[in-house]
Amino acid sequence: MSPAQTPTMTVGEFLRSLWRIVAGRPNIPPALQGNALLQTVLKRRSVRRFTQQAIPEEVFAAILEAARVAPSTVNLQSWAFAVFSAQSWQAAFGRAIPFKAQRAVIVLGDMHRNRAVLQAFPRSPLVEYSAAVMNASLAAMAMTIAAEALGVGSVMLSETGRSGLLDAGYLKEKLGLPERVFPLMTIVFGYPAQAAPPMPPRLPLEQICFEGRYREADEAVMAEWMRQMTAGYKASFPTSSLQAQLGVYQSKIGQAEADLRQMVFGENTDPKGL
């Protein structure tokens, strides 16, 4: 989607969209509402404002352990985690962890480590890349759920603070990444400084699930979702807009694509030619 495709709204449409966001709730069958683990999964929110309370070492160790024991394809564990305190992040990047969080983990897909001991599979970079993304993302989600269970807030970042996929080349240099190891996201952790934000706009199940053959989404439902996305972003970031943020992403995607092609597939691509 180009920035020009984000909708313009009247004040009434803006307010109605905000109300729908505030009123949104996960759909939990009444018989399951007392399930503590389900509640933990469904109440998790992205936190962008943290206190200065330190995360105890044993709590952060438990969060990392959730990543270590996450499922992966053939137990290949094709991930790596660059772990930071507030101090080590400041030393590495010359600025505070985004949103003044206390801890950060850069989640990496790792197709490099296993090759030292496992030569059973033919070189298949696209399959390996896909598996590494899938596996590392499962580990990332495990960390956020473990954090939520322990009262620690988190947010996944792909661009903020040059900390994720869209700054792959920058992070390759900063972290000294070998070939076939690539950044996916940064997750930052801390104790929330405010009540949990509303649930972001979610598409209804009937738009994302199907039986049999793939079904195209309802255009009216998608348009309503985009109106809520636009209104919610403006309410959260009054001095910016979803349109402006999409523009930031678009400005970085070409270079990120070229960097990732080089890191994952060994290809040298001119981003201007993409």
Secondary structure, DSSP 4 states (H G I P E B T S, - for coil): --GGGSPP--HHHHHHHHHHHHH------GGGTT-HHHHHHHH--B---B-SPPPPHHHHHHHHHHHHTS--GGG---EEEEEEEHHHHHHHHSSPPGGG-SEEEEEEEESSGGGGT---SPP-HHHHHHHHHHHHHHHHHHHHHHHHHTT-EEEEESSTTS-SGGGHHHHHHHHTPPTTEEEEEEEEEE-BSSSPPPPPP---HHHH--SSS--PPPHHHHHHHHHHHHHHHHHH-TTS-HHHHHHHHHHHHHHHHHHHIIIII-----GGG-
